[in-house]
Amino acid sequence: MATKQSNVNEKRKHLIPPNVERKEKSRKTSKTDSTIKEVITIINLSEKKNAVLYSASVVSLAFGLACLHVYHVASMFENDRHFSHLSTLEREMTFRTEMGLYYSYYKTLIEAPTFSDGFYQITHDNLTEFPSVINTLQRFNLYPEVVIGFLYRAFVAVTDWLGWATKQCWQVERGLGLPPVTSCEGLGDPAYFYLEIVWLCAGLTMALIFLYGLFISGSLAGGLLAVACFFYNHGECTRVQWTPPLRESFAYPFCLLQIICVTLCLRKRESSLSVKSSFLMQLLTISGSTWLCLILWQFSQFVLATQTVALAAMFIIGAIDKHSLLIVLFGQGLGVLQASISLYGNEFLLTSVFTCMITSLLVVMLTLEPALTLFNCLPRGLMLASLSLLGTVTLKTRLSHALGNKDDGHIINILKSKLTGYRDFHTLLYTCSAEFDFLSTETVWKLTETLLLPAVGLALLAVAWHWLANFLSSPKENDDDRSECRLVHYIEPEILYNILQLAAFTVMAGLVMRLKLFFTPQLCVLASLLASRRYFRFLRTDVVRWAILAVLISGMSVRGIHNLSEQRSILGEYSNVAFEELLMWVKSETSPTAVFAGPMPVMANLLLSTRRPIVNHPHYENAELRERTKKVYSVFSRKTPQEAFRILSHLQVEYVVLEESWCFQESRNGCSMVELWDVEDPQNARNPALCPQLFVQSPAPFHRVFANEAYVVLRLHSQYVELKPLKTYKL
């Protein structure tokens, strides 16, 4: 019976309709699919939560590091000058040379009856290069002062309306027979408000250094390593803590942002740290950051020119494709166009090598490059490079001639003097300054002591080995690709670009020490590659890699912490009584329309603190201004007093200021003012120096009206007439 029943059940199973069986299977499949979808949903949610937490931690770290750097630079500036206890005049006196010039326009904007009145004054200025009326916004990249001036006026208006106290004032007894001064501290004080914006830009720099190291290394540890290297080599990375109003203080973080945008544009490999943005987004970010970089600093065009050269070289060797190059070139071109409009058609930018290079490359890439694809890699690269170079030189020459612009001629002469024995007056004024000298061996030694240079060398070796291993392990069927120099299959374009950018910054810093502010931070960024796992896969475990990294950071910290301690231990108090006496005398004893000439640093402060017209100033990037300054500096030559008087009278100068250190300057490798004039004016080389005569005796036709231990002011009498005899008599 049991056997029969089982047979019946088997028959019933066979009698189940096929459609019923399919439904049962579909139900099971749908249950399985729904289970898989639920699991995927849970995984996606957890990944999103992890991504949010990771992003939040990155932002928090960047913000915290920015705040730390703001505190570091602000406290060092205060320690060096005791700025909080200085009077308004003394604070202005601390902004020497170009710093005082830039700050004077901020002062104009906040002291004018309205912001629009102040804006009109700086765009129709007749005090800076008397009697000429110039647009200082066009000439001097003053958008930081415009923005800060607007923010300050808005801040004061809002806080006054709310009745909030924004500053605290007290009286400071200076001793040594000096009168007491009133000193104020807080955002309501113009100088403090201005400096706070500078410190915020310094904080932005540190945040970007962290993010930059994070992006190229793919590791939080990489970002932190870049920051540690920056702090340990702080004195070689930036001088914002000593010279806040300089253009580089505002421009550098945005130049860094521009380089990061280009790096992300070139990135090919997928990463959880960044999402490949659209063509439009890449174009907008590159053009926007290029625009900011150009309007904030006149020298940023040279940095961007090296970027263009690096990218063109990468395209020629096949490291990036045409699409990536064109995105960057169009972004740079739009940035130049925006900057030219913002700077009222600044000819220094319009005729720059950077502008001409972008234009030439775009023409070559869009019109001639398609025809060159018939050639092999080497001849095609040579033809592209030759055509681009020819177009750049031709366009640069024609544009400069058409506009009659020679503003960047001194830069070419500086490079010529670095590479040859060329010398002239303007070139020597630059090269005799320590910041325009060659990179010192002391700097190289300092970077070696903190292990920054060895660390970057190790990182570059690891990257090269990684690329070589990829090349050697590639399948044999790709041998044709190897012969066609398609390196894009074996290297990472964004890393190669940063290495080439470091090479360019090395050359720039080697020629002009001031430009180490680009070189050293780039070293810090590339050092972050030591924390990248992909370049150290040959190590057995991550424990070994982390151990090596810990040893390296410990070695860096030995000298790095010592450097930080040295910086933090600098204590000083600004005082310059002789200069203060000069400025007070000018304000009280001369007419508001009296015209002054003298050393460029003094003239900047005289314009800032007394608002008197001047004929020369420290912003030397204009051909006409360079010739004006040369004429003013005839008082430091070996010319006769009468000849110097005629030159200054032609400039409508009423008062000339002499500084003791300029008249009795000891020779330093042929860099005293008299020695500079001996190069420029050899026919008078045997005559006695004029400045010591004027400083001590004030021979006619000059008349001494002020003197102290450091400064002398001579007046040029307009009624003076030189009478010459009708006959020449033999005595």
C-alpha positions in Angstrom: 0.0 0.0 0.0 2.8 2.4 0.8 4.4 1.7 -2.5 1.2 2.3 -4.4 0.7 5.6 -2.5 4.1 6.8 -3.4 3.6 6.0 -7.0 0.4 7.9 -7.0 2.1 11.0 -5.5 4.8 10.8 -8.2 2.2 10.7 -10.9 0.5 13.7 -9.4 3.8 15.6 -9.5 4.2 14.8 -13.1 0.6 15.9 -13.7 1.3 19.5 -12.3 0.8 22.0 -15.2 4.1 23.6 -16.5 2.7 27.2 -16.0 2.2 26.5 -12.3 5.8 25.3 -12.0 7.1 28.4 -13.8 5.1 30.6 -11.3 6.7 28.9 -8.4 10.2 29.4 -9.9 9.5 33.0 -10.7 8.3 33.5 -7.1 11.6 32.0 -5.8 13.6 34.1 -8.2 11.8 37.3 -7.3 12.4 36.6 -3.6 16.1 36.1 -4.3 16.3 39.3 -6.4 14.5 41.3 -3.7 16.9 40.0 -1.2 19.9 40.9 -3.3 18.4 44.4 -3.9 17.9 44.8 -0.1 21.5 43.8 0.5 22.7 46.2 -2.2 20.6 49.0 -0.8 22.0 48.4 2.7 25.5 48.4 1.3 24.9 51.6 -0.7 23.5 53.3 2.4 26.5 52.3 4.5 28.8 53.5 1.7 27.0 56.8 1.6 27.2 57.1 5.3 30.9 56.3 5.2 31.5 58.8 2.4 29.6 61.5 4.3 31.7 60.7 7.4 34.9 60.7 5.4 34.1 64.0 3.7 33.1 65.5 7.0 36.4 64.4 8.5 38.4 65.8 5.5 36.6 69.1 5.8 37.1 69.3 9.5 40.8 68.5 9.2 41.2 71.1 6.5 39.4 73.7 8.6 41.4 72.9 11.7 44.7 73.1 9.9 43.7 76.4 8.4 42.9 77.8 11.8 46.2 76.5 13.1 48.1 78.3 10.3 46.1 81.5 10.9 47.1 81.5 14.5 50.7 80.7 13.7 51.3 83.6 11.2 49.2 86.1 13.1 51.1 85.5 16.3 54.5 85.6 14.6 53.6 89.0 13.1 52.5 90.3 16.4 55.6 89.0 18.2 57.9 90.5 15.6 56.5 94.0 15.8 54.4 94.2 18.9 51.8 95.5 16.5 49.0 95.7 19.0 50.8 98.5 20.9 51.8 100.7 17.9 50.1 103.9 16.9 48.3 104.2 13.6 51.3 106.0 12.1 53.8 103.4 13.4 51.6 100.6 11.9 51.7 102.3 8.6 55.4 102.7 8.8 55.9 99.0 9.2 54.5 98.5 5.7 57.6 99.4 3.8 58.2 99.5 0.0 55.4 98.0 -2.1 53.4 97.1 1.1 52.9 100.7 1.9 51.9 101.5 -1.6 49.2 98.9 -1.7 47.9 99.7 1.8 47.6 103.4 0.8 44.8 102.5 -1.7 42.9 100.6 1.0 43.2 103.7 3.1 41.9 105.8 0.3 38.9 103.5 -0.1 37.9 103.5 3.6 38.5 107.2 4.2 36.6 108.5 1.2 33.1 109.9 1.8 31.6 106.9 0.0 33.0 103.7 -1.5 32.2 104.9 -5.0 34.2 108.1 -4.3 37.1 106.1 -3.1 36.9 103.8 -6.1 36.9 106.8 -8.4 40.0 108.2 -6.6 42.0 105.1 -7.2 41.0 104.8 -10.8 41.8 108.5 -11.5 44.9 108.9 -9.3 47.2 111.9 -9.6 49.2 111.4 -6.4 51.2 108.3 -7.2 53.0 109.4 -10.4 52.5 113.2 -10.3 51.5 114.9 -12.6 50.2 111.9 -14.5 46.7 110.6 -13.8 46.7 106.8 -13.7 44.3 104.0 -13.1 46.0 102.3 -10.2 43.5 99.4 -10.4 44.7 98.7 -13.9 48.4 99.0 -13.0 48.8 97.5 -9.5 46.4 94.5 -9.1 44.5 96.2 -6.3 41.4 94.0 -6.2 42.4 92.7 -2.7 42.2 96.3 -1.4 39.0 97.0 -3.2 37.3 93.9 -1.7 38.7 94.5 1.8 37.8 98.2 1.6 34.2 97.3 0.7 34.0 94.7 3.4 35.4 97.0 6.1 32.9 99.8 5.2 30.0 97.3 5.3 31.3 95.8 8.6 31.6 99.2 10.2 28.1 100.3 8.9 26.4 97.1 10.3 28.2 97.1 13.7 27.5 100.9 14.1 23.8 100.3 13.4 23.7 97.4 15.9 25.7 99.4 18.4 28.4 96.8 18.8 31.9 97.8 20.0 34.5 96.5 17.5 37.8 97.8 18.9 39.4 98.6 22.2 41.8 101.6 22.5 44.4 102.5 25.1 47.3 104.9 25.6 50.8 103.6 25.3 53.8 105.3 27.0 56.8 104.8 24.7 59.5 106.3 27.0 62.9 107.7 25.8 61.3 111.2 25.7 58.8 110.2 23.1 55.2 111.3 23.4 52.5 108.7 24.3 50.4 107.3 21.5 46.9 105.8 21.2 46.7 102.2 20.1 43.6 100.3 19.1 43.0 96.6 18.7 40.0 94.8 17.1 38.3 94.3 13.8 37.0 97.9 13.9 40.6 99.1 13.4 41.4 99.4 9.7 44.8 97.8 10.0 43.6 94.8 12.0 40.7 94.2 9.6 43.0 94.2 6.7 45.5 91.8 8.3 42.7 89.4 9.3 41.8 89.0 5.6 45.5 88.3 4.9 45.6 85.7 7.7 42.5 84.1 6.3 44.2 83.7 2.9 47.2 82.1 4.7 44.7 79.7 6.3 43.2 78.9 2.9 46.7 78.1 1.7 47.2 75.5 4.4 43.8 73.9 3.8 44.6 73.6 0.1 48.1 72.1 0.8 46.3 69.5 2.8 43.7 68.8 0.1 46.3 68.8 -2.6 48.4 66.2 -0.8 45.3 64.2 -0.1 44.2 64.1 -3.8 47.5 63.1 -5.3 48.4 60.5 -2.7 44.9 59.1 -2.2 45.4 59.1 1.6 44.7 61.3 4.6 48.2 60.5 5.8 49.5 62.1 2.6 47.6 65.3 3.2 48.9 65.5 6.8 52.5 64.7 5.6 52.3 67.6 3.2 51.1 69.9 6.0 53.9 68.7 8.3 56.5 69.4 5.7 55.0 72.9 5.1 55.2 73.7 8.8 58.7 72.3 9.3 60.0 74.4 6.4 57.7 77.4 7.0 60.4 80.0 6.6 61.2 78.6 3.1 57.6 78.2 2.1 56.1 81.7 2.8 56.9 85.1 4.1 53.3 86.2 4.7 54.0 86.6 8.4 56.6 89.3 7.7 55.2 91.0 4.6 51.4 90.6 4.7 50.3 93.2 2.1 52.4 91.9 -0.8 50.4 90.5 -3.8 51.7 87.0 -3.2 49.9 86.8 0.1 46.6 87.1 -1.6 47.4 85.4 -4.9 49.2 82.3 -3.9 46.3 80.3 -2.5 44.3 80.9 -5.7 47.3 80.0 -7.9 47.5 76.8 -5.8 43.8 76.2 -6.4 44.3 76.7 -10.1 47.1 74.0 -10.1 44.8 71.7 -8.2 42.0 72.2 -10.7 44.4 71.3 -13.6 45.6 68.3 -11.7 42.1 67.0 -11.2 41.3 67.7 -14.9 44.2 65.4 -15.9 43.3 62.6 -13.5 42.3 59.4 -15.3 42.2 56.8 -12.6 39.0 56.4 -10.6 39.1 57.3 -7.0 36.7 57.6 -4.1 38.2 61.0 -3.3 37.0 62.7 -6.4 34.4 62.3 -9.1 35.3 63.1 -12.7 33.6 66.4 -13.4 31.9 67.4 -16.6 33.7 69.3 -19.4 31.8 72.5 -18.5 32.7 72.2 -14.8 36.4 71.7 -15.6 36.3 74.7 -17.9 34.7 76.9 -15.4 36.9 75.9 -12.4 40.1 76.4 -14.5 39.0 79.7 -16.0 37.8 81.0 -12.7 40.9 80.1 -10.7 43.1 81.4 -13.5 41.2 84.7 -13.5 41.7 85.1 -9.7 45.3 84.2 -9.9 46.0 86.8 -12.7 44.1 89.8 -11.1 45.7 89.3 -7.7 49.4 89.3 -8.8 51.2 90.6 -11.9 53.8 87.8 -11.7 51.4 84.9 -11.7 51.3 84.9 -15.5 54.9 83.5 -15.4 53.8 80.7 -13.2 50.9 79.9 -15.5 53.2 80.1 -18.5 55.3 77.2 -17.0 52.1 75.3 -16.6 51.3 75.7 -20.3 54.8 74.6 -21.3 54.5 71.5 -19.1 51.1 70.5 -20.5 52.2 71.1 -24.1 55.3 68.8 -23.5 53.0 66.1 -22.0 50.8 66.2 -25.1 53.8 66.0 -27.4 55.1 62.8 -25.7 51.6 61.3 -25.6 51.0 61.6 -21.8 47.7 63.4 -22.2 45.2 63.5 -25.1 44.2 66.5 -27.2 40.8 66.8 -25.3 42.5 67.4 -21.9 45.0 69.9 -23.3 42.2 71.9 -25.0 40.1 72.0 -21.8 43.1 73.6 -19.9 44.0 75.9 -22.8 40.4 77.2 -23.2 40.1 77.6 -19.4 43.4 79.6 -19.3 42.2 81.6 -22.3 38.9 82.5 -20.7 40.8 83.4 -17.5 43.1 85.8 -19.4 40.1 87.4 -21.1 38.3 87.9 -17.8 41.4 89.3 -16.2 42.1 91.6 -19.1 38.5 93.1 -18.7 38.8 93.3 -14.9 42.2 95.1 -15.2 40.9 97.6 -17.8 43.0 96.1 -20.6 46.3 95.8 -18.7 49.0 95.8 -21.4 51.5 93.9 -19.2 49.1 91.0 -19.3 47.9 91.4 -22.9 51.4 91.4 -24.3 52.7 88.7 -21.9 54.4 85.5 -23.0 51.6 83.6 -21.3 48.8 85.2 -23.4 50.8 84.8 -26.6 51.6 81.1 -25.8 48.0 80.2 -25.2 46.9 81.9 -28.4 49.6 80.2 -30.4 48.9 76.7 -29.0 45.2 77.0 -29.6 45.8 78.0 -33.2 48.2 75.1 -33.7 46.1 72.5 -32.0 42.8 73.5 -33.8 44.2 74.1 -37.3 47.6 72.4 -37.9 47.7 69.5 -35.4 45.2 67.3 -37.3 47.5 67.4 -40.4 50.5 66.4 -38.3 48.9 63.1 -37.2 50.3 61.4 -40.3 53.8 61.7 -38.9 55.4 59.5 -36.2 55.8 60.6 -32.6 59.2 62.3 -32.7 58.9 64.4 -35.9 55.3 65.3 -35.0 56.4 66.5 -31.6 59.3 68.5 -33.0 57.0 70.2 -35.5 54.3 71.0 -32.9 57.0 72.5 -30.6 58.6 74.5 -33.3 55.3 75.9 -34.6 54.1 76.8 -31.2 57.4 78.5 -30.3 57.4 80.4 -33.6 53.8 81.6 -33.1 54.5 82.7 -29.5 57.6 84.7 -30.4 56.0 86.3 -33.4 52.8 87.2 -31.6 54.7 88.6 -28.6 56.9 90.7 -30.8 54.1 92.1 -32.9 51.8 92.8 -30.0 54.4 94.6 -28.0 55.4 96.7 -31.0 51.8 97.5 -31.9 50.9 98.6 -28.4 54.3 100.2 -27.8 54.6 98.3 -24.6 58.0 97.5 -23.0 56.8 96.9 -19.4 58.3 93.3 -19.2 61.6 94.3 -20.9 63.3 94.3 -17.5 62.3 90.7 -16.9 64.1 89.6 -20.1 67.1 91.7 -19.0 67.1 90.0 -15.6 67.2 86.6 -17.2 69.9 87.7 -19.5 71.9 89.0 -16.6 71.5 85.7 -14.8 72.8 83.7 -17.8 75.4 86.2 -19.1 77.4 89.1 -18.0 74.8 91.7 -19.0 74.3 94.6 -16.7 72.3 97.9 -16.8 70.9 100.2 -14.1 67.4 98.7 -13.8 68.7 95.1 -13.9 71.2 95.8 -11.1 68.5 97.4 -8.9 66.8 94.0 -9.0 69.7 91.6 -8.9 71.4 93.5 -6.1 68.4 92.7 -3.9 68.8 89.5 -1.9 65.4 88.2 -2.9 66.2 88.4 -6.6 69.6 86.7 -6.1 70.2 83.0 -7.0 68.8 80.4 -4.6 71.3 80.2 -1.8 73.1 77.0 -0.7 71.8 77.8 2.8 68.2 77.2 1.6 69.1 73.9 0.0 70.9 72.8 3.2 67.8 73.8 5.3 65.5 71.7 3.1 68.0 68.8 3.4 68.2 69.1 7.2 64.4 68.6 7.5 64.7 65.6 5.1 62.3 67.3 2.6 64.6 67.0 -0.4 65.6 63.4 0.4 61.9 62.5 1.0 60.9 64.0 -2.4 63.8 62.2 -4.1 62.6 58.9 -2.6 59.0 59.6 -3.7 60.1 60.3 -7.2 62.1 57.1 -7.3 59.1 55.1 -6.1 56.9 56.7 -8.8 59.4 56.0 -11.5 59.8 52.4 -10.4 56.0 52.0 -10.4 55.7 53.4 -13.9 58.6 51.2 -15.1 57.1 48.1 -13.6 53.8 48.9 -15.3 55.6 49.3 -18.6 57.6 46.0 -18.3 54.6 44.0 -17.1 52.3 45.2 -19.9 51.1 42.5 -22.4 53.2 41.7 -25.4 50.4 42.7 -27.8 51.0 46.3 -26.6 54.5 46.4 -28.1 53.2 48.5 -31.0 51.9 51.0 -28.5 55.3 51.2 -26.8 56.9 52.1 -30.1 54.4 54.9 -30.7 55.3 56.5 -27.4 51.8 56.1 -25.9 53.0 56.7 -22.3 49.5 57.4 -21.2 49.0 53.7 -20.7 51.9 53.4 -18.2 52.0 56.7 -16.3 49.6 58.9 -14.4 49.2 62.2 -16.1 48.4 64.2 -13.0 51.5 63.0 -11.2 53.7 63.6 -14.3 52.3 67.2 -14.5 53.1 67.9 -10.9 56.7 66.6 -11.4 57.1 68.8 -14.4 55.7 71.7 -12.5 58.2 71.1 -9.7 61.0 71.1 -12.3 59.8 74.5 -13.6 59.6 75.9 -10.0 63.1 74.6 -9.3 64.5 76.5 -12.3 62.5 79.6 -11.3 63.7 79.5 -7.6 67.2 78.8 -8.7 67.3 82.0 -10.8 65.2 84.2 -8.4 65.2 83.2 -4.7 61.9 85.1 -4.1 60.1 82.4 -6.2 61.0 79.7 -3.7 57.5 80.3 -2.4 56.3 78.1 -5.3 59.2 75.7 -5.2 59.1 74.6 -1.5 55.4 74.1 -1.2 55.5 72.0 -4.3 58.1 69.8 -2.7 55.8 69.4 0.3 53.0 68.3 -1.9 55.0 65.7 -3.8 56.4 64.4 -0.5 52.8 63.3 0.3 53.3 60.5 -2.4 55.3 58.6 0.3 52.0 57.9 2.0 50.4 56.5 -1.2 50.0 52.7 -1.1 50.1 52.2 -4.8 53.7 53.1 -5.1 54.9 50.8 -2.3 53.1 47.6 -3.2 56.5 45.8 -3.2 56.5 46.1 0.6 55.2 42.9 2.2 52.7 44.5 4.5 51.2 47.9 5.3 52.8 47.6 8.7 56.2 47.9 7.1 55.1 50.9 5.0 53.6 52.7 8.0 56.8 52.0 10.0 59.0 53.5 7.4 56.7 56.5 7.2 56.8 56.9 11.0 60.6 56.8 11.0 60.7 59.4 8.2 58.4 61.8 10.0 60.4 61.4 13.2 63.5 62.3 11.3 61.8 65.4 9.8 60.6 66.4 13.2 64.0 66.7 14.7 65.0 69.8 12.7 61.4 70.8 11.8 60.3 71.4 15.4 63.6 73.3 16.0 62.7 75.5 13.0 59.2 76.2 14.5 60.7 77.0 17.9 63.1 79.5 16.3 60.3 81.2 14.5 58.1 81.3 17.6 61.0 82.7 19.7 61.4 85.9 17.5 60.4 88.8 19.7 60.7 92.5 18.7 59.1 95.9 18.9 59.0 98.2 15.9 60.4 101.7 16.4 61.8 104.1 13.8 61.9 107.6 15.4 63.9 109.2 12.6 61.4 108.1 10.0 58.5 109.2 12.2 60.1 112.6 12.6 60.4 112.9 8.8 56.7 112.0 8.2 55.5 114.3 11.0 57.5 117.2 9.5 56.1 116.6 6.0 52.5 116.6 7.4 53.0 119.8 9.4 55.4 121.9 7.4 54.6 121.3 3.7 51.7 122.1 1.5 49.3 119.2 0.8 50.2 119.7 -2.9 53.9 119.6 -2.4 55.6 117.1 -4.7 58.2 114.7 -3.4 60.9 112.4 -4.8 63.4 110.1 -3.3 64.1 106.4 -2.5 61.3 104.2 -3.6 60.6 102.6 -0.1 60.4 106.1 1.5 58.1 107.4 -1.2 55.6 104.6 -0.6 55.3 105.4 3.1 55.2 109.1 2.4 52.2 108.6 0.1 50.5 106.4 2.6 51.0 108.5 5.7 51.1 112.1 4.4 49.0 111.9 1.1 51.6 114.1 -0.6 52.1 113.7 -4.4 55.1 111.6 -5.4 56.8 111.1 -8.7 58.3 107.6 -8.2 57.3 104.5 -6.2 58.4 100.9 -5.7 56.0 99.2 -8.3 58.7 98.8 -10.9 56.8 96.9 -13.6 56.2 99.9 -15.9 58.7 101.2 -18.4 57.9 104.8 -17.9 58.1 104.5 -14.1 61.5 102.9 -14.4 62.8 105.8 -16.4 61.2 108.3 -13.8 63.0 106.5 -11.0 66.3 106.5 -12.8 66.0 110.3 -13.2 65.2 110.7 -9.5 68.1 108.5 -8.6 70.5 110.9 -10.3 71.0 112.4 -6.8 72.8 109.2 -6.0 75.1 109.4 -9.0 78.3 111.4 -9.8 76.5 114.1 -11.7 76.9 117.8 -10.7 74.3 119.4 -8.4 73.2 121.6 -11.2 72.6 118.7 -13.6 70.6 116.7 -10.9 68.6 119.9 -10.2 67.6 120.3 -13.8 66.5 116.6 -14.0 64.4 116.9 -10.9 62.9 120.2 -11.9 61.8 118.7 -15.2 59.8 116.2 -13.2 58.2 119.1 -11.2 59.7 117.9 -8.0 59.6 120.4 -5.1 61.3 118.3 -2.4 63.8 115.5 -2.6 64.4 113.1 0.3 67.8 111.6 1.0 68.5 108.6 3.2 71.8 108.3 5.1 72.1 104.6 4.3 71.7 105.3 0.6 74.3 108.1 0.5 77.0 106.2 2.5 76.2 102.7 1.5 79.1 100.3 1.7 79.8 98.3 -1.4 78.4 94.8 -1.7 79.6 93.2 -4.8 79.3 96.4 -6.8 75.8 97.1 -5.5 76.1 100.5 -3.9 74.1 103.2 -5.7 77.2 105.0 -6.9 78.6 101.7 -8.4 75.3 101.2 -10.2 75.6 104.6 -11.7 79.2 103.9 -12.7 77.9 101.1 -14.9 75.1 103.3 -16.4 77.1 106.6 -16.6 80.8 105.7 -17.1 81.8 109.1 -18.3 81.3 110.6 -14.8 82.9 107.6 -13.0 85.8 109.7 -11.8 83.7 112.5 -10.3 82.9 112.6 -6.6 79.6 111.1 -5.5 76.8 113.6 -5.3 74.6 112.2 -2.5 77.2 112.7 0.3 77.6 116.3 -0.8 73.9 116.9 -0.7 73.4 115.1 2.6 76.2 116.9 4.4 76.5 120.3 2.7 73.4 120.8 0.5 75.2 122.8 -2.2 73.3 125.3 -4.3 70.8 125.2 -6.0 69.4 122.8 -3.3 68.3 124.2 0.0 68.1 122.1 3.2 64.8 122.3 5.0 64.9 119.2 7.3 67.6 117.0 8.7 68.0 114.3 11.4 70.5 111.5 11.8 68.9 109.4 9.0 67.1 111.7 6.6 67.6 115.0 4.9 65.0 116.9 2.9 66.2 119.4 0.2 63.9 121.9 -1.4 64.3 122.9 -5.1 63.7 126.6 -5.4 61.6 127.3 -8.5 62.9 130.8 -8.7 66.5 129.6 -9.2 68.0 130.6 -12.5 71.4 129.6 -13.7 73.3 132.5 -15.4 76.1 131.6 -17.8 78.7 134.2 -18.9 78.5 135.6 -22.4 82.2 135.0 -23.0 84.6 132.4 -21.9 87.6 133.9 -20.0 90.9 132.4 -19.4 91.9 132.5 -15.8 
